[in-house]
Every structure is written in C-alpha cells, then in structure tokens.
Amino acid sequence: MSNTPSDGDGTILVPIANRETADRQLDTAIDIAADRSYRVLLVYVLDVPSQLSLEDGRRYLLADEDEALLEAAAKRVESNGIPVDHRIRIARGVATGIVGAAEAYDVDVVLLGWRGRPPRENIVLGNHLDKVLKNAECDVLVKRIKTPTPPTVDSILVPVAGGPHDELAAETADSIARRNDASISLLHVLDPDDPELTVEEAEVFLAETADWMGNSRSVNTKIIENADVSGAITDSTTKHDITVLGASRGGLIQRALVGTVSEAVGRHAAGTVILTKRYDPVRTRIQRLLRVVRILDGDVPFERISA
C-alpha cells in the first residue's frame, strides 16, 4: 500500500477503536467527505507500552480483529463512492499516533469520537482528545458518540458568538445539511451582563453567515437574551437533530481547551453534538516561540521540548 492516500480534494482522518464508535464517527465523516469531495483516511493506533519495541508491539499486540475493523469501515466508506485508505499506526500513545498521522498524511481535518464522560482534574474532554485538540496542526471535529446518530437529519442547530471557530462549525453544518436536505438554525445567545456582541453586531453576523449558507436550503436566525448562555443553548438543542458549535472564545489552552460554554453544551445537549476547533498556524507558531522564550528564561527544562 502506498504512503499517500488516494486522490481527492482534501483528507479527513478518522481514528477508530471499535465498531460502535467507528460507525457513529463515519456517519458524519461520510457526509462531509461526500459533500467536499474529500477522501477518508481511517487509522487504528496500536498503543505500544515502553516495555516493548514498536516492532514487538505489532507482533504481540495487533489482533486480527483490529485489521478486520479497519477493513469493514473502509468498505462502508467505499460503498458511498468515497475514496478511502486505511492504516495501522504504531505509536507510544494514542494521541501521539493520531497527531503523527495527521502530519504524515497532510490531512485537512481530524474527526474524533467522544463519549461525553464527566471531566477529571486537568482533563477536559479526555486525555487523548485533549492532546489531539492541543497539538494537531489541522482542523479538529469532536463528535459526541454516546447516542446513535439520528436515522434522519432534518434540523441542525449552530450556536454562534463571533468566535474564531464559528466558521468551521458553520461549514461543517452546511456539509451535513446539504447531504441530508436539512434546515439550519443559527442561534446567538446574548448575555445582557457580559455580551460578546451587541445586538446590531449579532444581527449582522447572523445575516452574513445565513447568506452564504442559504443558497440551497432553509437557514433561519435567532437572537435570545439569557445570562445562562450554555443553558439557553442546551434548551434549544431539544428542537434539533444535530448541534454543531465552535470552541468558545479563549483558545485551546488549559481549562479553556474548548471553552466552558462549548464544554457544557457538549456534555448536556440533546441528540448528536459536534464541537469544532479551527487550526490557527499563526497562534501555534506564537505558542512555540513563547515556549522557547520560557526555556531560555529557565522556566521550562530543555529536555521537555517536544516537536
């Protein structure tokens, strides 16, 4: 098998671990890939502990079921007329394997599955997910997969606040809506005590977003006032099949990994939820430069530098 995935306008990487989560991730991956003429790259990461060499990991840990899982997923993608490749990637850690695959195959977006488990100390969505969100040099989608994807998708909710990841949420919803002939509802919740946008700014932002999304489907907009932003969004999710929202303003660092609003909605929303994080290469370069400065100042040990 070649080292380069087959032809397409872009690549969506789907790391899979078991059949149930793979099926739910593929529901969305197929919609996006078909709409954008992307190819799909399926990756199973074989996590090899430090006691074993990577080659011994392949020999002793790789099971026939792992290869069968990849092949079954590839057949499903291919049956939808989408170019697909699959790889087994051996790594010291699942997140390392995913980030490495995204770089090695120059992917445009990674689609992760998330069970929506409660947060733990210093862990927001999950240990692997947090690392991929922080380190992947591409767009990242996180789909909550604790519930099945609805058999039909008629309505998609896109909460927006003018943040840096809203555009990716809108693009993702647009692809899913186009594939399913679904309507889209753009929602802005205005916190009267701490508004991110004025009413006028929100109206303009919603109108401009709806304008480019509304060429082939129904798009409506709504502004509501509520001091409990995440609660208001969560209540609105009950009227829709899928909710797609960008990481809240504040970036992807420490507890602001996806933002408190996005995290809360992601955990408590009804139906299917997809969180989106747009890759910002400028921000990433700045973070690396700041890290070098901290190393030179003696704040970070030199041996902790990682690519």
C-alpha positions as CSV (number, residue, x, y, z in Angstrom):
1,M,0.0,0.0,0.0
2,S,1.4,3.4,-0.9
3,N,2.3,6.0,1.7
4,T,0.0,8.6,0.2
5,P,-3.9,8.3,0.4
6,S,-5.7,8.2,-2.9
7,D,-6.8,11.2,-4.9
8,G,-9.3,13.8,-3.6
9,D,-9.7,17.5,-2.9
10,G,-8.8,17.0,0.8
11,T,-8.4,14.4,3.5
12,I,-10.5,13.7,6.6
13,L,-8.7,11.5,9.2
14,V,-10.9,9.2,11.3
15,P,-9.2,7.4,14.1
16,I,-11.2,4.4,15.1
17,A,-11.0,2.0,18.0
18,N,-14.2,-0.2,18.0
19,R,-17.1,-0.9,15.7
20,E,-19.8,1.1,17.6
21,T,-17.8,4.3,17.8
22,A,-16.5,3.9,14.3
23,D,-20.0,3.6,12.8
24,R,-21.1,6.8,14.6
25,Q,-18.0,8.8,13.5
26,L,-18.4,7.5,9.9
27,D,-22.0,8.8,9.8
28,T,-20.5,12.3,9.9
29,A,-17.3,11.7,8.0
30,I,-19.2,10.3,5.0
31,D,-21.4,13.3,4.9
32,I,-18.5,15.8,5.0
33,A,-16.3,13.8,2.6
34,A,-19.1,13.3,0.1
35,D,-20.1,17.0,0.1
36,R,-16.5,18.3,-0.2
37,S,-15.1,15.6,-2.5
38,Y,-12.7,14.6,0.3
39,R,-11.0,11.2,0.7
40,V,-11.2,9.4,4.1
41,L,-8.2,8.1,5.9
42,L,-9.0,5.5,8.6
43,V,-6.4,5.0,11.3
44,Y,-6.1,2.4,14.0
45,V,-3.5,3.4,16.6
46,L,-1.7,0.5,18.2
47,D,-0.5,1.9,21.5
48,V,2.7,0.1,22.4
49,P,3.9,0.4,26.0
50,S,7.5,1.3,26.7
51,Q,8.5,-2.2,27.8
52,L,8.1,-3.4,24.2
53,S,9.8,-2.3,21.0
54,L,7.5,-0.9,18.3
55,E,8.1,-4.0,16.2
56,D,7.3,-6.3,19.1
57,G,4.1,-4.3,19.6
58,R,3.0,-5.1,16.1
59,R,3.9,-8.8,16.6
60,Y,2.3,-9.3,20.0
61,L,-0.5,-6.7,20.3
62,L,-2.0,-6.4,16.9
63,A,-5.1,-8.6,16.6
64,D,-6.9,-9.9,13.6
65,E,-10.0,-8.1,14.9
66,D,-8.2,-4.7,14.6
67,E,-7.4,-5.3,10.9
68,A,-11.0,-6.6,10.3
69,L,-12.4,-3.4,12.0
70,L,-10.4,-1.2,9.6
71,E,-11.4,-3.2,6.5
72,A,-15.1,-3.2,7.5
73,A,-15.0,0.6,8.0
74,A,-13.2,1.1,4.7
75,K,-15.9,-1.0,2.9
76,R,-18.6,1.2,4.3
77,V,-16.9,4.4,3.2
78,E,-16.2,2.9,-0.3
79,S,-19.8,1.8,-0.7
80,N,-20.7,5.5,-0.6
81,G,-18.5,6.3,-3.5
82,I,-15.8,8.0,-1.4
83,P,-12.0,7.3,-1.8
84,V,-10.7,5.6,1.3
85,D,-7.4,4.3,2.7
86,H,-6.7,2.7,6.0
87,R,-3.6,2.5,8.1
88,I,-2.4,0.8,11.3
89,R,-0.1,3.3,13.1
90,I,2.2,2.1,15.8
91,A,3.0,4.7,18.5
92,R,3.8,5.4,22.1
93,G,0.3,6.7,22.9
94,V,-3.0,7.1,21.0
95,A,-2.8,10.8,20.8
96,T,0.8,10.7,19.5
97,G,-0.3,8.3,16.8
98,I,-3.2,10.4,15.7
99,V,-1.2,13.7,15.6
100,G,1.6,11.9,13.8
101,A,-0.8,10.5,11.2
102,A,-2.3,13.9,10.7
103,E,1.1,15.4,10.0
104,A,2.4,12.5,7.9
105,Y,-0.5,12.4,5.6
106,D,-1.1,16.1,5.5
107,V,-4.8,15.9,6.5
108,D,-7.3,18.8,6.5
109,V,-9.4,17.7,9.4
110,V,-9.5,15.0,12.1
111,L,-12.8,13.7,13.3
112,L,-12.7,12.3,16.8
113,G,-15.3,10.4,18.8
114,W,-16.1,11.5,22.4
115,R,-18.3,9.6,24.9
116,G,-19.1,12.7,26.9
117,R,-17.8,11.4,30.2
118,P,-17.5,13.8,33.1
119,P,-14.3,15.9,33.3
120,R,-11.5,14.9,35.6
121,E,-8.8,17.0,37.2
122,N,-6.7,18.7,34.5
123,I,-8.5,16.7,31.8
124,V,-11.3,18.4,29.8
125,L,-12.8,16.0,27.2
126,G,-10.4,13.1,27.7
127,N,-6.7,12.5,27.9
128,H,-6.3,11.5,24.2
129,L,-8.8,14.1,22.9
130,D,-7.2,17.0,24.9
131,K,-3.8,16.2,23.4
132,V,-5.0,16.0,19.9
133,L,-7.0,19.2,20.2
134,K,-3.9,21.0,21.5
135,N,-1.3,19.5,19.2
136,A,-2.9,18.6,15.8
137,E,-1.9,21.0,13.1
138,C,-5.2,20.8,11.3
139,D,-8.9,21.4,11.9
140,V,-10.4,19.1,14.5
141,L,-14.0,17.9,14.9
142,V,-15.2,16.1,18.1
143,K,-18.4,14.2,17.8
144,R,-20.2,13.1,21.0
145,I,-21.0,9.4,20.3
146,K,-22.8,8.3,23.5
147,T,-26.0,8.3,21.5
148,P,-26.6,7.0,17.9
149,T,-26.7,9.4,15.1
150,P,-30.4,10.1,14.3
151,P,-31.6,8.0,11.3
152,T,-32.8,11.1,9.6
153,V,-31.3,14.6,10.0
154,D,-34.0,17.3,9.4
155,S,-32.7,20.2,11.5
156,I,-29.3,21.4,12.6
157,L,-28.6,24.0,15.3
158,V,-25.5,26.1,15.0
159,P,-24.9,28.4,18.0
160,V,-22.5,31.3,17.1
161,A,-20.9,34.0,19.1
162,G,-18.4,35.5,16.6
163,G,-15.6,33.4,17.9
164,P,-12.6,32.0,15.9
165,H,-14.1,28.6,15.5
166,D,-17.7,29.5,14.5
167,E,-16.8,29.5,10.7
168,L,-15.7,25.8,10.9
169,A,-18.9,25.0,12.8
170,A,-21.0,26.7,10.1
171,E,-19.0,24.9,7.3
172,T,-19.5,21.5,9.0
173,A,-23.2,22.1,9.5
174,D,-23.5,23.2,5.9
175,S,-22.0,20.0,4.6
176,I,-24.2,17.8,6.7
177,A,-27.3,19.8,5.9
178,R,-26.6,19.6,2.1
179,R,-26.2,15.8,2.3
180,N,-29.4,15.4,4.3
181,D,-31.5,18.2,2.8
182,A,-31.8,19.6,6.4
183,S,-32.6,23.0,7.6
184,I,-30.1,25.1,9.7
185,S,-30.9,27.3,12.6
186,L,-28.2,29.9,13.6
187,L,-28.5,31.0,17.2
188,H,-26.8,33.7,19.2
189,V,-27.4,33.9,22.9
190,L,-26.8,37.4,24.2
191,D,-25.7,37.6,27.8
192,P,-27.1,41.0,29.0
193,D,-24.5,41.2,31.7
194,D,-21.5,40.4,29.6
195,P,-22.3,40.5,25.9
196,E,-19.7,39.2,23.4
197,L,-21.5,41.1,20.6
198,T,-24.0,43.9,20.5
199,V,-27.5,43.2,19.2
200,E,-26.6,45.0,16.0
201,E,-23.3,43.1,15.6
202,A,-25.0,39.8,16.2
203,E,-27.7,40.6,13.6
204,V,-25.1,41.4,11.0
205,F,-23.0,38.4,11.8
206,L,-26.0,36.0,11.6
207,A,-27.3,37.6,8.4
208,E,-23.9,37.3,6.7
209,T,-23.5,33.7,7.8
210,A,-27.0,32.8,6.7
211,D,-26.5,34.5,3.4
212,W,-23.6,32.2,2.3
213,M,-25.2,29.1,3.8
214,G,-28.7,29.7,2.3
215,N,-28.1,29.1,-1.4
216,S,-29.7,25.7,-1.4
217,R,-31.5,25.2,1.9
218,S,-33.5,26.8,4.6
219,V,-31.5,28.9,7.1
220,N,-33.1,30.8,9.9
221,T,-31.6,33.1,12.6
222,K,-32.5,33.8,16.1
223,I,-31.2,36.0,18.9
224,I,-32.2,35.4,22.5
225,E,-31.2,37.2,25.8
226,N,-30.2,34.9,28.6
227,A,-27.5,35.2,31.3
228,D,-27.1,31.4,31.3
229,V,-25.7,31.1,27.8
230,S,-24.9,27.4,27.9
231,G,-28.2,26.6,29.5
232,A,-30.1,28.5,26.8
233,I,-28.2,26.8,24.0
234,T,-28.8,23.4,25.7
235,D,-32.5,24.0,25.9
236,S,-32.6,24.9,22.2
237,T,-30.9,21.6,21.3
238,T,-34.0,19.7,22.1
239,K,-35.7,21.0,18.9
240,H,-32.9,19.8,16.6
241,D,-31.3,16.5,15.4
242,I,-27.7,17.7,15.5
243,T,-25.9,20.6,17.2
244,V,-22.6,21.9,15.8
245,L,-20.7,24.6,17.7
246,G,-17.3,26.1,17.7
247,A,-14.9,26.0,20.6
248,S,-15.7,29.0,22.8
249,R,-13.6,32.1,22.6
250,G,-10.4,31.8,24.6
251,G,-8.4,29.3,22.7
252,L,-7.4,25.7,23.4
253,I,-5.2,26.2,26.5
254,Q,-5.7,24.6,29.9
255,R,-9.3,24.8,31.1
256,A,-10.2,26.9,28.1
257,L,-9.4,23.9,25.8
258,V,-12.9,24.1,24.2
259,G,-14.3,26.8,26.4
260,T,-16.7,26.4,29.3
261,V,-19.8,27.1,27.2
262,S,-18.9,24.6,24.5
263,E,-17.9,22.0,27.0
264,A,-21.2,22.4,28.9
265,V,-23.3,22.2,25.8
266,G,-21.3,19.3,24.5
267,R,-22.0,17.3,27.7
268,H,-25.6,18.2,28.2
269,A,-27.2,18.9,24.8
270,A,-29.9,16.7,23.4
271,G,-29.1,14.5,20.4
272,T,-25.9,14.5,18.5
273,V,-23.3,17.2,19.2
274,I,-20.2,18.1,17.2
275,L,-17.6,20.5,18.6
276,T,-15.2,22.2,16.1
277,K,-11.8,23.7,16.5
278,R,-10.2,25.6,13.7
279,Y,-6.4,25.2,13.3
280,D,-4.6,28.5,13.6
281,P,-1.0,28.1,12.4
282,V,-0.1,31.7,13.5
283,R,-1.2,31.1,17.0
284,T,0.7,27.8,17.1
285,R,3.9,29.5,16.0
286,I,3.4,32.1,18.7
287,Q,2.9,29.4,21.3
288,R,6.1,27.7,20.2
289,L,8.1,31.0,20.3
290,L,6.7,31.7,23.8
291,R,7.8,28.2,24.9
292,V,11.3,28.9,23.6
293,V,11.4,32.1,25.5
294,R,10.3,30.3,28.7
295,I,13.1,27.7,28.1
296,L,15.7,30.4,27.6
297,D,14.5,32.1,30.8
298,G,14.8,28.8,32.6
299,D,11.1,28.4,33.3
300,V,10.9,25.1,31.3
301,P,13.6,22.4,31.3
302,F,15.3,22.0,27.9
303,E,14.6,18.2,27.8
304,R,10.9,18.8,27.9
305,I,10.9,20.4,24.4
306,S,8.8,18.4,22.0
307,A,8.0,18.7,18.3
